[in-house]
Structure formats: C-alpha cells, structure tokens
Amino acid sequence: MIEPKKFWWMIKKELISLKRHPARLVSILAFPIIMILLFGYGMGGEMTDLPIVVVSQSHGDLTDLTLDTIKNTETYHVVEVVDSMDEGKQRVDSAEVKAAIILPSDYDENSSSQKSVTLYLDSSDQMASQILESSTQAIFYRISNMVASQTSVSTKDADIEPSVMHSLNNFKDDISLHINRIYGNIKYIDFLVPAILGMTIMMSCMMGMGATIAGERETGELARLFMTPTSVATVIGGKIAAKLLIELLRALILIFMAVLFFNVSIKGGFLQTFIVLVIGALCFVGFGIMLSARTSTQEDYAQISLPFSMPMMFVSGVFYPIETMPWILQKLAYVFPLTYLNDAMRGIMLKGQTLGDVWLDLVVLLGFTLLFFIVGVKRFNRDV
C-alpha cells in the first residue's frame, strides 16, 4: 500500500536530484522546444530559391520574356545568366548550383523548326530535382502555348509589353524541354540510404561512448581501471580503438544490407565508401568522448547528447534536402559534422566521385575529430 507522505517525499527527492544536475534540467526543458521548431520549420517548409544558372545563347523578345519568367518564379534563385554552355554545366557538375537552363542560339529565330531548351539537372538531390523538373516543364509549357496561340501572357510578377507581344506573334513553333539528368534517375531510397548509413554510424558511436565512459563511471568499472598506473590517454585510446573496430564491422554490415535488400548502387566504389564511413565513425567517437568527459551517469549523458544528436538528424539533410529549411537552419546545418558526412557519402555513392572530389568534406570531418579529441581529453574527469 502506498504511504502518501513518503510518496510525496520520493517525488521531492527526484526533483531535488534533478536540480542538482543542471545540464539534465536544461536538456529536459530545451529539447521539446528544439524538436518542435525543427519539425515545424525544418520539415514543413517548401522548396524555394533553389540555385540555378541560365545559359542564354540568344537575344530577343522571347529570350527576355523567358528570363523574366524564370527570375520571377519562386522555385528558382538565378545565381547568374551566362552565355557559355560549358560554364553552366561546370557549375552544376561542381554542385555550385542545382541546374542549368540552356536556351539555344536559335531560341529567338523565326524558324519553322521546334525550339529545344535543355534542363541540365543535378539529379543526385532527388527531391530538389523533382521540383526543378516540374517547375521548368510548367514554365516552358506556358510559354510554348502562348507562342503557338499568339495570345498575351502575364506572369505573377511580370507583365508583357504590347510591343513584345507583337514580336512574339511571328513565332509559330513550339518549345520542347529536354531534361538531362546527369546522374540518371535517382529514387528516394537512393537519396536516403547514404545519409541513413551516416546517421546510423553517428547514433551508434555517440550512444556507444556514453555506455563505455559514463556507464563504466556509474558502475565503478572506470574507478577500478584508474587504480592501476594507466594514463588517461591510454584508457581513451584503447576505448577508441575498440569502438572503431565495432563500428567498422557495423559499417560493413550496413553497406552489404543496403546493396542486398534495396539494390543500392555505389558508383564511387565500396572501398571509398568504407573509408568515408571510417572517418565519420572516428569523428563521432570523438564527439561522444567530449560529451561523456564529465558526465557521471548514463542518464546524464543521454540527456546531454540528445539536444545534439536529434537536431543533427533533421538539420543535416538526412531525410529532406537542406534547401527546404529556413535560412537560419540552412546556416546551422554547416555547424554539424553529420552534414559533411552526408555530403561525402552522397558524392561517393550517387555521383561516383572519388575521395579527392570530396576532400573538403573529409578535411572538415577530420578537423572536427581533432577538436573533439583535444577537448575530450583535456576535460576528462579521472576522479570517479
């Protein structure tokens, strides 16, 4: 039978215990706020202002109308209008922009042949490419119908001058849109799997280090270990090595299962994918050590790590492209190491890039790794 007075004492005791752990208290209060903001803004946004270039090899009223329509469409952010097809394609290939809309040299000519516009598209970003493809098709369908029917057309933010319409009345031919998906047709599962691999490594490394350091500190195993003449660096180094071996095995299983069950292709090669995952695992092991350096229990570690790990999952482009988020979250994404791991994984697996092509992502990950290890070792609490 419950004793009411002692029952309330127990509640008071738990609340006092929570007060004595300010990090846990802050996490409990802040975590739901962070998550609702991420769900509301990060995953509920629309894709707008996707960066593109327009390659305009023609001049005239139809070209001007097309450029105005593209610039006034919310889906696009026209970075620049260039006249070199090679430059436009190079910007897409280097991931500087998501697509290039190429207007041919005969776009404004009064000819009987059909005009062919090309959408040169980075199809590795599956969701963004779908939006760009449908928006571009809609634009040129409208312009093509307008030209064929010789009727005036107005866009949401731009009106067509009568003199321009008079010139457009001379055009009798349609405009066709040719879509060049430079990485082929990418399914959502193809887009998702590389980031899921990275996210799984992140979660297992961070949670594993919590059990290894904070858990052993809580049970007293760490205290008995430090009763021996063993340096902090030796203890941490041994735990890192053991954790990495486990994560390497996990990475192999993850890659094998993704290929076996989902028929995921690895265009850049198995070895390069494995190396990227190893670097990512090393980075998040370091992150786990840094967070567990002064936590005394696994519960404390879990409360401290969740405000980092959960937002990282939603902000770093695992499930949705970063472009769907408000600009502040887009900037925040590049503070998290998972963003760089996802980018490198998608570059290797979807685009067929080499380690040299994703060198910047790897350098950033190694920089984070060095920072985490330095902070973790310096803050490590040997007094257990």
KAQUI-V566260 format. One record per backbone hydrogen bond with DSSP energy under -1.0 kcal/mol. CO is the residue of the C=O (numbers start at 1). NH is the residue of the N-H. If there is no record, write none. Layout:
# KAQUI-V566260
co = (CO | CO)
nh = (NH | NH)
This chain:
# KAQUI-V566260
co = (3 | 4 | 5 | 6 | 7 | 8 | 9 | 10 | 11 | 12 | 13 | 14 | 15 | 16 | 18 | 21 | 22 | 23 | 24 | 25 | 26 | 27 | 30 | 31 | 32 | 33 | 34 | 35 | 36 | 37 | 38 | 38 | 50 | 51 | 52 | 53 | 54 | 55 | 60 | 61 | 62 | 63 | 64 | 65 | 66 | 67 | 68 | 70 | 73 | 74 | 75 | 77 | 80 | 82 | 84 | 85 | 86 | 87 | 88 | 89 | 90 | 91 | 91 | 92 | 98 | 99 | 100 | 101 | 102 | 103 | 104 | 106 | 109 | 115 | 117 | 118 | 119 | 120 | 121 | 121 | 124 | 125 | 126 | 127 | 128 | 129 | 130 | 131 | 132 | 133 | 134 | 135 | 136 | 137 | 138 | 139 | 140 | 141 | 142 | 143 | 144 | 145 | 146 | 146 | 158 | 161 | 162 | 163 | 164 | 165 | 167 | 168 | 174 | 176 | 178 | 180 | 181 | 187 | 188 | 189 | 192 | 193 | 194 | 195 | 196 | 197 | 198 | 199 | 200 | 201 | 202 | 203 | 204 | 205 | 206 | 207 | 208 | 209 | 210 | 213 | 214 | 215 | 216 | 216 | 220 | 221 | 222 | 225 | 228 | 231 | 232 | 233 | 234 | 235 | 236 | 237 | 238 | 239 | 240 | 241 | 242 | 243 | 244 | 245 | 246 | 247 | 248 | 249 | 250 | 251 | 252 | 253 | 254 | 255 | 256 | 257 | 258 | 258 | 266 | 269 | 270 | 271 | 272 | 273 | 274 | 275 | 276 | 277 | 278 | 279 | 280 | 281 | 282 | 283 | 284 | 285 | 286 | 287 | 288 | 293 | 297 | 298 | 299 | 300 | 301 | 302 | 305 | 305 | 306 | 308 | 309 | 310 | 311 | 312 | 321 | 322 | 326 | 327 | 328 | 329 | 332 | 333 | 337 | 338 | 339 | 340 | 341 | 342 | 343 | 344 | 345 | 346 | 346 | 347 | 348 | 349 | 354 | 358 | 359 | 360 | 361 | 362 | 363 | 364 | 365 | 366 | 367 | 368 | 369 | 370 | 371 | 372 | 373 | 374 | 375 | 382)
nh = (7 | 8 | 9 | 10 | 11 | 12 | 13 | 14 | 15 | 16 | 17 | 18 | 19 | 20 | 21 | 25 | 26 | 27 | 28 | 29 | 30 | 31 | 34 | 35 | 36 | 37 | 38 | 39 | 40 | 41 | 42 | 43 | 77 | 98 | 79 | 101 | 82 | 103 | 64 | 65 | 66 | 67 | 68 | 69 | 70 | 71 | 72 | 73 | 76 | 49 | 50 | 52 | 54 | 56 | 88 | 89 | 90 | 91 | 92 | 93 | 94 | 96 | 97 | 95 | 122 | 53 | 120 | 55 | 118 | 57 | 107 | 109 | 111 | 176 | 178 | 102 | 180 | 100 | 123 | 182 | 126 | 129 | 130 | 131 | 132 | 133 | 134 | 135 | 136 | 137 | 138 | 139 | 140 | 141 | 142 | 143 | 144 | 145 | 146 | 147 | 148 | 149 | 150 | 151 | 155 | 165 | 166 | 167 | 168 | 169 | 170 | 171 | 115 | 117 | 119 | 121 | 184 | 191 | 192 | 193 | 196 | 197 | 198 | 199 | 200 | 201 | 202 | 203 | 204 | 205 | 206 | 207 | 208 | 209 | 210 | 211 | 212 | 213 | 215 | 217 | 218 | 219 | 220 | 222 | 224 | 225 | 226 | 228 | 230 | 235 | 236 | 237 | 238 | 239 | 240 | 241 | 242 | 243 | 244 | 245 | 246 | 247 | 248 | 249 | 250 | 251 | 252 | 253 | 254 | 255 | 256 | 257 | 258 | 259 | 260 | 261 | 262 | 264 | 269 | 273 | 274 | 275 | 276 | 277 | 278 | 279 | 280 | 281 | 282 | 283 | 284 | 285 | 286 | 287 | 288 | 289 | 290 | 291 | 292 | 381 | 301 | 302 | 303 | 304 | 305 | 306 | 308 | 309 | 310 | 312 | 313 | 314 | 315 | 316 | 324 | 325 | 330 | 331 | 332 | 333 | 335 | 336 | 341 | 342 | 343 | 344 | 345 | 346 | 347 | 348 | 349 | 350 | 351 | 353 | 268 | 267 | 358 | 362 | 363 | 364 | 365 | 366 | 367 | 368 | 369 | 370 | 371 | 372 | 373 | 374 | 375 | 376 | 377 | 378 | 379 | 384)
